[in-house]
């Protein structure tokens, strides 16, 4: 007798207790003839590293990554690592908005079973081992279906979801269900056949990379600023965003800008340190490579002015520290899964004007509010 199959299914945090996961476990258990299905949560989306770590710890027959698209929650990808053959298999499905939640979970269970052909063949050698438990009638002929040869729920469901499975062979009242019909492969217009990962499947590997969301983004920026009613300045800076959750990031940044103040025959220099939070309502995907976000920061600014005069033996410099805030709208265009061009437009307010005096005479005023534009390159990790 073959031991029951053991599967580990990795899901994102918060998904293990939902109706989709419960229906998926039941369908997988039934389709694989009593398989043990252990659903475990990961931090963020499941990754290959987490799958291999679970495999090394619990020694299952296969590890499944269940990855929902964060932009279009109707689309899901199953990525399976077969322990015995060390192969990666993948299938994507897209549901209709009207598909019931439980039906989506049942379809996922049938899909998991259908992309485990080696395991399915081992645990379902015939109708007796694939059937529900119960004594067979000794007087029933072998060609007549008994209580244990009833078709699986996959074949008898009245209305499958748009991405749900169809039986690979029709059930018949004149003969027992075969092993292949007990594990029907799901089929939909948007679901490709399982792809084995190797050196030739570059498109599938690229698609997988786009599903991963970054935990850290590092941006190198060119910056221009124009004070409202005052002067302008240009410079550069760097910023780092860390994502505790996919839609929110915590940001640290530093920049330096320089300009001139002709009225006072002076040059201006401003160093700015910023910390804040950004909200990312629109995250890029492979089909729509655009990021949009809004952010706000607390600013600590060192503002200095250096006056040049032929009457003075050396330039005179005065500086002051200011606190402020900013608000930005940012956009990004992804060239690949980890490189993007970024632009931002916003306002800074250091909450107080700066007066520039030369020999006790006021020559200029630097307003507290300025318009700031940013452009640069962002690396995602």
Rosetta blueprint (number, residue, H / E / L):
1 X L
2 X L
3 X L
4 X L
5 X L
6 X E
7 X E
8 X E
9 X E
10 X E
11 X E
12 X E
13 X L
14 X L
15 X L
16 X L
17 X L
18 X L
19 X H
20 X H
21 X H
22 X H
23 X H
24 X H
25 X H
26 X H
27 X H
28 X H
29 X H
30 X H
31 X H
32 X L
33 X L
34 X L
35 X L
36 X E
37 X E
38 X E
39 X E
40 X E
41 X E
42 X E
43 X L
44 X L
45 X L
46 X L
47 X L
48 X H
49 X H
50 X H
51 X H
52 X H
53 X H
54 X H
55 X H
56 X H
57 X H
58 X H
59 X L
60 X L
61 X L
62 X E
63 X E
64 X E
65 X E
66 X E
67 X E
68 X E
69 X L
70 X L
71 X L
72 X L
73 X L
74 X L
75 X E
76 X E
77 X E
78 X E
79 X E
80 X E
81 X E
82 X E
83 X L
84 X L
85 X L
86 X L
87 X E
88 X E
89 X E
90 X E
91 X E
92 X E
93 X E
94 X E
95 X L
96 X L
97 X L
98 X L
99 X L
100 X L
101 X H
102 X H
103 X H
104 X H
105 X H
106 X H
107 X H
108 X H
109 X H
110 X H
111 X H
112 X H
113 X H
114 X H
115 X L
116 X L
117 X H
118 X H
119 X H
120 X H
121 X H
122 X H
123 X H
124 X L
125 X L
126 X L
127 X H
128 X H
129 X H
130 X H
131 X L
132 X L
133 X L
134 X L
135 X L
136 X L
137 X L
138 X L
139 X L
140 X L
141 X L
142 X L
143 X L
144 X L
145 X L
146 X L
147 X H
148 X H
149 X H
150 X L
151 X L
152 X L
153 X H
154 X H
155 X H
156 X H
157 X L
158 X L
159 X L
160 X L
161 X L
162 X L
163 X L
164 X L
165 X E
166 X L
167 X L
168 X L
169 X L
170 X L
171 X L
172 X L
173 X L
174 X L
175 X L
176 X L
177 X L
178 X L
179 X L
180 X H
181 X H
182 X H
183 X L
184 X L
185 X L
186 X E
187 X L
188 X L
189 X L
190 X L
191 X L
192 X L
193 X L
194 X L
195 X L
196 X L
197 X L
198 X L
199 X L
200 X L
201 X L
202 X H
203 X H
204 X H
205 X H
206 X H
207 X H
208 X H
209 X H
210 X H
211 X H
212 X L
213 X L
214 X L
215 X L
216 X E
217 X E
218 X E
219 X E
220 X E
221 X E
222 X E
223 X E
224 X E
225 X E
226 X E
227 X E
228 X L
229 X L
230 X L
231 X L
232 X E
233 X E
234 X E
235 X E
236 X E
237 X E
238 X E
239 X E
240 X E
241 X E
242 X E
243 X E
244 X E
245 X E
246 X L
247 X L
248 X E
249 X E
250 X E
251 X E
252 X E
253 X E
254 X E
255 X E
256 X E
257 X E
258 X E
259 X E
260 X E
261 X E
262 X H
263 X H
264 X H
265 X L
266 X E
267 X E
268 X E
269 X E
270 X E
271 X E
272 X E
273 X E
274 X E
275 X E
276 X E
277 X E
278 X E
279 X E
280 X E
281 X E
282 X E
283 X L
284 X L
285 X L
286 X L
287 X L
288 X L
289 X L
290 X E
291 X E
292 X E
293 X E
294 X E
295 X E
296 X E
297 X E
298 X E
299 X E
300 X E
301 X E
302 X E
303 X E
304 X E
305 X E
306 X E
307 X E
308 X L
309 X L
310 X L
311 X L
312 X L
313 X L
314 X L
315 X L
316 X E
317 X E
318 X E
319 X E
320 X E
321 X E
322 X E
323 X E
324 X E
325 X E
326 X E
327 X E
328 X E
329 X E
330 X E
331 X E
332 X E
333 X E
334 X E
335 X L
336 X L
337 X L
338 X L
339 X E
340 X E
341 X E
342 X E
343 X E
344 X E
345 X E
346 X E
347 X E
348 X E
349 X E
350 X L
351 X L
352 X L
353 X L
354 X E
355 X E
356 X E
357 X E
358 X E
359 X L
360 X L
361 X E
362 X E
363 X E
364 X E
365 X E
366 X E
367 X L
368 X L
369 X E
370 X E
371 X E
372 X E
373 X E
374 X E
375 X E
376 X E
377 X E
378 X E
379 X E
380 X E
381 X L
